[in-house]
Amino acid sequence: MQYVHGMSPETIAQLSNPASTEVQQMMEHNIIGLLGGLPSQHFDVEITTNRENLGRLLASAMMSGYFLRGAEQRMAFEDSLMSAESVPEIE
C-alpha cells in the first residue's frame, strides 16, 4: 500500500485509464474473475475483505496491468513494423 500512496496523482490517473478499451475490458474481466462476480442486476452483491487480501488483489491487478501494457506495446510495435514493411521503397 505504501507503493500506491507514494505515487503522484498524475501517475495514478494515467494508470487508472488504460490506453485502449480492449485492455480496460480485459482488466475488468480479470478482476471480476478474481472476485467471483455475480451479475449485479440479479443479485445484491457485497464484497468484504481484510487489508491483506485487498493488497493481494491490488498486486494481482497491477501484475495483470503490467503484462497487458507490455502486450499492448508489443502489438503496436509489430503493427508499426508491418506498416513500414508494406511501404514501397523509393529508388
KOLSE-929876 format. One record per residue: z, x, y of N, C-alpha, C in turn; residue in three letters; residue number from 1. Coordinates in steps of 0.05 Angstrom, whole numbers. Example, Ala and Ser with C-alpha at 12.3 -4.5 7.8 and 13.67 -1.06 7.14 Angstrom:
# KOLSE-929876
+--------+--------+--------+--------+--------+--------+--------+--------+--------+------+-----+
|     nz |     nx |     ny |    caz |    cax |    cay |     cz |     cx |     cy | rest |  nr |
+--------+--------+--------+--------+--------+--------+--------+--------+--------+------+-----+
|    156 |    264 |   -114 |    156 |    246 |    -90 |    156 |    264 |    -66 |  Ala |   1 |
|    142 |    257 |    -45 |    143 |    273 |    -21 |    157 |    258 |      1 |  Ser |   2 |
+--------+--------+--------+--------+--------+--------+--------+--------+--------+------+-----+
# end
This chain:
# KOLSE-929876
+--------+--------+--------+--------+--------+--------+--------+--------+--------+------+-----+
|     nz |     nx |     ny |    caz |    cax |    cay |     cz |     cx |     cy | rest |  nr |
+--------+--------+--------+--------+--------+--------+--------+--------+--------+------+-----+
|      0 |     16 |    -24 |      0 |      0 |      0 |      0 |     17 |     25 |  Met |   1 |
|     12 |     41 |     24 |     12 |     58 |     47 |    -16 |     66 |     54 |  Gln |   2 |
|    -33 |     69 |     34 |    -61 |     76 |     39 |    -74 |     55 |     57 |  Tyr |   3 |
|    -70 |     30 |     50 |    -82 |      8 |     66 |    -70 |      7 |     94 |  Val |   4 |
|    -44 |     10 |     95 |    -30 |      9 |    121 |    -40 |     31 |    140 |  His |   5 |
|    -48 |     54 |    128 |    -57 |     77 |    144 |    -85 |     75 |    154 |  Gly |   6 |
|   -100 |     54 |    145 |   -128 |     51 |    153 |   -129 |     38 |    181 |  Met |   7 |
|   -150 |     46 |    196 |   -154 |     34 |    222 |   -165 |      6 |    218 |  Ser |   8 |
|   -160 |    -12 |    238 |   -171 |    -39 |    236 |   -202 |    -40 |    233 |  Pro |   9 |
|   -215 |    -20 |    245 |   -245 |    -19 |    242 |   -253 |    -13 |    214 |  Glu |  10 |
|   -239 |      5 |    201 |   -245 |     12 |    173 |   -240 |    -12 |    155 |  Thr |  11 |
|   -218 |    -25 |    159 |   -212 |    -49 |    142 |   -233 |    -70 |    146 |  Ile |  12 |
|   -241 |    -75 |    171 |   -262 |    -95 |    177 |   -288 |    -87 |    163 |  Ala |  13 |
|   -295 |    -61 |    164 |   -320 |    -52 |    151 |   -319 |    -55 |    121 |  Gln |  14 |
|   -296 |    -49 |    109 |   -293 |    -51 |     80 |   -292 |    -80 |     71 |  Leu |  15 |
|   -283 |    -98 |     89 |   -280 |   -126 |     82 |   -306 |   -141 |     83 |  Ser |  16 |
|   -326 |   -129 |     95 |   -352 |   -142 |     98 |   -374 |   -126 |     84 |  Asn |  17 |
|   -379 |   -131 |     58 |   -400 |   -116 |     44 |   -427 |   -118 |     58 |  Pro |  18 |
|   -443 |    -97 |     54 |   -469 |    -96 |     67 |   -488 |   -117 |     57 |  Ala |  19 |
|   -485 |   -125 |     32 |   -503 |   -145 |     21 |   -488 |   -168 |      8 |  Ser |  20 |
|   -502 |   -191 |      8 |   -490 |   -215 |     -4 |   -486 |   -211 |    -34 |  Thr |  21 |
|   -504 |   -195 |    -47 |   -501 |   -191 |    -76 |   -475 |   -177 |    -82 |  Glu |  22 |
|   -467 |   -157 |    -66 |   -442 |   -142 |    -71 |   -419 |   -161 |    -66 |  Val |  23 |
|   -420 |   -177 |    -45 |   -399 |   -196 |    -40 |   -395 |   -215 |    -63 |  Gln |  24 |
|   -417 |   -226 |    -73 |   -415 |   -244 |    -96 |   -404 |   -231 |   -121 |  Gln |  25 |
|   -412 |   -206 |   -126 |   -401 |   -192 |   -149 |   -371 |   -186 |   -146 |  Met |  26 |
|   -362 |   -179 |   -122 |   -334 |   -175 |   -117 |   -318 |   -201 |   -121 |  Met |  27 |
|   -328 |   -223 |   -110 |   -315 |   -249 |   -114 |   -313 |   -256 |   -144 |  Glu |  28 |
|   -335 |   -252 |   -158 |   -335 |   -258 |   -187 |   -315 |   -240 |   -202 |  His |  29 |
|   -313 |   -215 |   -194 |   -295 |   -196 |   -207 |   -266 |   -204 |   -202 |  Asn |  30 |
|   -259 |   -210 |   -177 |   -232 |   -218 |   -171 |   -224 |   -244 |   -184 |  Ile |  31 |
|   -242 |   -263 |   -184 |   -237 |   -289 |   -197 |   -232 |   -284 |   -227 |  Ile |  32 |
|   -248 |   -266 |   -239 |   -244 |   -259 |   -267 |   -217 |   -246 |   -272 |  Gly |  33 |
|   -208 |   -229 |   -254 |   -182 |   -216 |   -257 |   -159 |   -236 |   -254 |  Leu |  34 |
|   -163 |   -256 |   -237 |   -142 |   -275 |   -232 |   -143 |   -298 |   -253 |  Leu |  35 |
|   -164 |   -300 |   -267 |   -167 |   -322 |   -286 |   -172 |   -348 |   -272 |  Gly |  36 |
|   -192 |   -349 |   -255 |   -197 |   -371 |   -237 |   -204 |   -397 |   -251 |  Gly |  37 |
|   -192 |   -418 |   -240 |   -199 |   -445 |   -248 |   -213 |   -458 |   -224 |  Leu |  38 |
|   -231 |   -476 |   -228 |   -245 |   -488 |   -205 |   -225 |   -504 |   -188 |  Pro |  39 |
|   -222 |   -495 |   -162 |   -202 |   -507 |   -145 |   -207 |   -536 |   -139 |  Ser |  40 |
|   -232 |   -546 |   -142 |   -237 |   -574 |   -136 |   -225 |   -592 |   -158 |  Gln |  41 |
|   -218 |   -581 |   -181 |   -207 |   -597 |   -203 |   -178 |   -591 |   -209 |  His |  42 |
|   -168 |   -569 |   -198 |   -141 |   -560 |   -204 |   -127 |   -552 |   -179 |  Phe |  43 |
|   -101 |   -557 |   -178 |    -84 |   -547 |   -156 |    -74 |   -519 |   -163 |  Asp |  44 |
|    -90 |   -499 |   -157 |    -85 |   -472 |   -166 |    -66 |   -457 |   -146 |  Val |  45 |
|    -45 |   -446 |   -157 |    -27 |   -429 |   -142 |    -21 |   -404 |   -157 |  Glu |  46 |
|    -25 |   -381 |   -145 |    -21 |   -355 |   -159 |      3 |   -341 |   -146 |  Ile |  47 |
|     22 |   -333 |   -163 |     44 |   -318 |   -153 |     45 |   -291 |   -168 |  Thr |  48 |
|     54 |   -271 |   -155 |     55 |   -244 |   -168 |     77 |   -228 |   -154 |  Thr |  49 |
|     82 |   -205 |   -164 |    100 |   -187 |   -151 |     84 |   -165 |   -137 |  Asn |  50 |
|     98 |   -148 |   -122 |     85 |   -128 |   -106 |     70 |   -108 |   -123 |  Arg |  51 |
|     81 |   -100 |   -146 |     68 |    -81 |   -164 |     42 |    -91 |   -175 |  Glu |  52 |
|     42 |   -116 |   -184 |     17 |   -127 |   -195 |     -4 |   -132 |   -173 |  Asn |  53 |
|      5 |   -139 |   -149 |    -13 |   -142 |   -127 |    -26 |   -115 |   -120 |  Leu |  54 |
|    -10 |    -94 |   -121 |    -21 |    -67 |   -117 |    -41 |    -60 |   -137 |  Gly |  55 |
|    -36 |    -67 |   -162 |    -56 |    -62 |   -183 |    -82 |    -77 |   -179 |  Arg |  56 |
|    -79 |   -102 |   -171 |   -103 |   -118 |   -165 |   -119 |   -106 |   -142 |  Leu |  57 |
|   -105 |    -97 |   -121 |   -118 |    -84 |    -99 |   -132 |    -58 |   -108 |  Leu |  58 |
|   -119 |    -42 |   -124 |   -131 |    -17 |   -134 |   -156 |    -24 |   -151 |  Ala |  59 |
|   -154 |    -44 |   -168 |   -177 |    -51 |   -184 |   -201 |    -61 |   -166 |  Ser |  60 |
|   -194 |    -77 |   -147 |   -215 |    -87 |   -128 |   -228 |    -64 |   -113 |  Ala |  61 |
|   -211 |    -45 |   -105 |   -222 |    -22 |    -90 |   -240 |     -5 |   -107 |  Met |  62 |
|   -232 |      0 |   -132 |   -249 |     16 |   -150 |   -275 |      1 |   -155 |  Met |  63 |
|   -274 |    -25 |   -159 |   -299 |    -40 |   -163 |   -316 |    -38 |   -138 |  Ser |  64 |
|   -304 |    -40 |   -115 |   -319 |    -38 |    -90 |   -332 |    -11 |    -87 |  Gly |  65 |
|   -318 |     11 |    -93 |   -330 |     37 |    -92 |   -354 |     40 |   -111 |  Tyr |  66 |
|   -350 |     29 |   -135 |   -372 |     30 |   -155 |   -396 |     15 |   -145 |  Phe |  67 |
|   -391 |    -10 |   -135 |   -413 |    -26 |   -125 |   -427 |    -14 |   -101 |  Leu |  68 |
|   -411 |     -2 |    -83 |   -423 |     11 |    -59 |   -441 |     34 |    -68 |  Arg |  69 |
|   -432 |     50 |    -87 |   -448 |     72 |    -98 |   -474 |     62 |   -110 |  Gly |  70 |
|   -472 |     40 |   -125 |   -495 |     29 |   -138 |   -515 |     18 |   -117 |  Ala |  71 |
|   -503 |      6 |    -96 |   -520 |     -5 |    -74 |   -534 |     18 |    -60 |  Glu |  72 |
|   -520 |     40 |    -54 |   -533 |     62 |    -41 |   -555 |     75 |    -58 |  Gln |  73 |
|   -549 |     77 |    -84 |   -569 |     88 |   -103 |   -594 |     70 |   -103 |  Arg |  74 |
|   -591 |     44 |   -104 |   -614 |     26 |   -104 |   -630 |     29 |    -79 |  Met |  75 |
|   -616 |     31 |    -56 |   -630 |     35 |    -30 |   -646 |     61 |    -30 |  Ala |  76 |
|   -633 |     82 |    -41 |   -646 |    108 |    -42 |   -671 |    107 |    -60 |  Phe |  77 |
|   -668 |     95 |    -84 |   -691 |     92 |   -102 |   -713 |     75 |    -90 |  Glu |  78 |
|   -706 |     54 |    -75 |   -726 |     38 |    -62 |   -741 |     54 |    -41 |  Asp |  79 |
|   -727 |     71 |    -26 |   -740 |     87 |     -5 |   -758 |    108 |    -18 |  Ser |  80 |
|   -750 |    119 |    -41 |   -768 |    138 |    -55 |   -793 |    124 |    -66 |  Leu |  81 |
|   -789 |    100 |    -76 |   -812 |     85 |    -87 |   -832 |     78 |    -64 |  Met |  82 |
|   -821 |     70 |    -41 |   -839 |     64 |    -19 |   -852 |     89 |     -8 |  Ser |  83 |
|   -838 |    112 |     -9 |   -850 |    137 |      1 |   -873 |    146 |    -18 |  Ala |  84 |
|   -869 |    141 |    -44 |   -890 |    148 |    -63 |   -915 |    131 |    -61 |  Glu |  85 |
|   -911 |    106 |    -52 |   -934 |     88 |    -50 |   -950 |     91 |    -24 |  Ser |  86 |
|   -940 |    107 |     -5 |   -955 |    112 |     19 |   -977 |    132 |     14 |  Val |  87 |
|  -1001 |    126 |     21 |  -1023 |    145 |     15 |  -1020 |    170 |     32 |  Pro |  88 |
|  -1028 |    192 |     20 |  -1026 |    218 |     35 |  -1049 |    220 |     55 |  Glu |  89 |
|  -1043 |    232 |     78 |  -1063 |    237 |     98 |  -1073 |    265 |     96 |  Ile |  90 |
|  -1099 |    268 |     93 |  -1110 |    295 |     90 |  -1124 |    304 |    115 |  Glu |  91 |
+--------+--------+--------+--------+--------+--------+--------+--------+--------+------+-----+
# end
